[in-house]
Amino acid sequence: MRTRRCGAGRLGADRALLERYLERRDAVDRDMLVERFLPLARALARRYQRTGEPFDDLFQVACLGLVKAIDRFDLNRDVAFSSYAVPTMVGEIRRYLRDRTWSVRVPRGLQELSLRVDKTVIELSGDLQRQPTVAEIARAVAATEEQVLEALQASVAYRATSLETPRADEDGAGDTLGDTVASTEHGFGLAEDRATLARLLRAITPREREVLRLRFEENLTQREIGQRIGVSQMQTSRIIRHAIARLRTAARA
């Protein structure tokens, strides 16, 4: 009974302080209100804390939401201030996690589902004393298994690792992660040469293209090419020379 009276007294004191602040807009009253509800902001920040995200940052965002809730609270509504403040603070935290902390931009709905999935995995792991299955996670967040798998994959985009990060193994002293993935790829140059050659070959006749193919792709001699297309070796040589000259002219153009 005493606890109930104390709770009612606390609610009455909070409402009286809110009334005084909203009427006078005194910064001292607002600071007193913030101080009273800091434990609530701290609890919400802990609830949404995730690996690699500093708790202090989340706590500051929750406090920002608390201040907004104090400034926007409507005394005419028959609702406790905490019932109004919690959604406001949670909204600020989710917006911060969605807009400020993702290294790679993914759709907003997928970001929010990913955050719910991460939070649910932590809760289910504690309740089940094991890693939850995809089906269990899907039931808990009211989504399909495919959506859960997509959300888990999207979590990889939450925070990127710099290629300048030092390698952890002792053998790679002084090396970075970038040293392990960097390599010289000659295929790009070859692909570019093929694309350029395909465009230049349009400047010569089909017969000349076939002669060049036989000479440089199949590596036939001029005599063998002449026998293949029914001309002399001298004519084959002339065709090759003229075709190459036109290709050079097209390349310069």
Buried (B, 14 or more C-beta within 10 A) or exposed (E): EEEEEEEEEEEEEBBEBBEBBBEEEEEEBBEBBBEBBBEBBBEBBEBBBBEEBEEEBBBBBBBBBBBBBBEEBEEEEEEEBEEBBBEBBBEBBBEBBBEEBBEEEBEEEBBBBBBBBBBBBBEBEEEEEEEBEBEBBBBBBEBEBEBBBBBBEBBEBBBEEEEEEEBEEEEEEEEBBEEEEEEEEEEEEEEEEEEEEEEBBEBBEEEBBBBBEBBEEEEBEBEBBBBBEEBEBEBBBEBBEBBBEBBEEBEEE
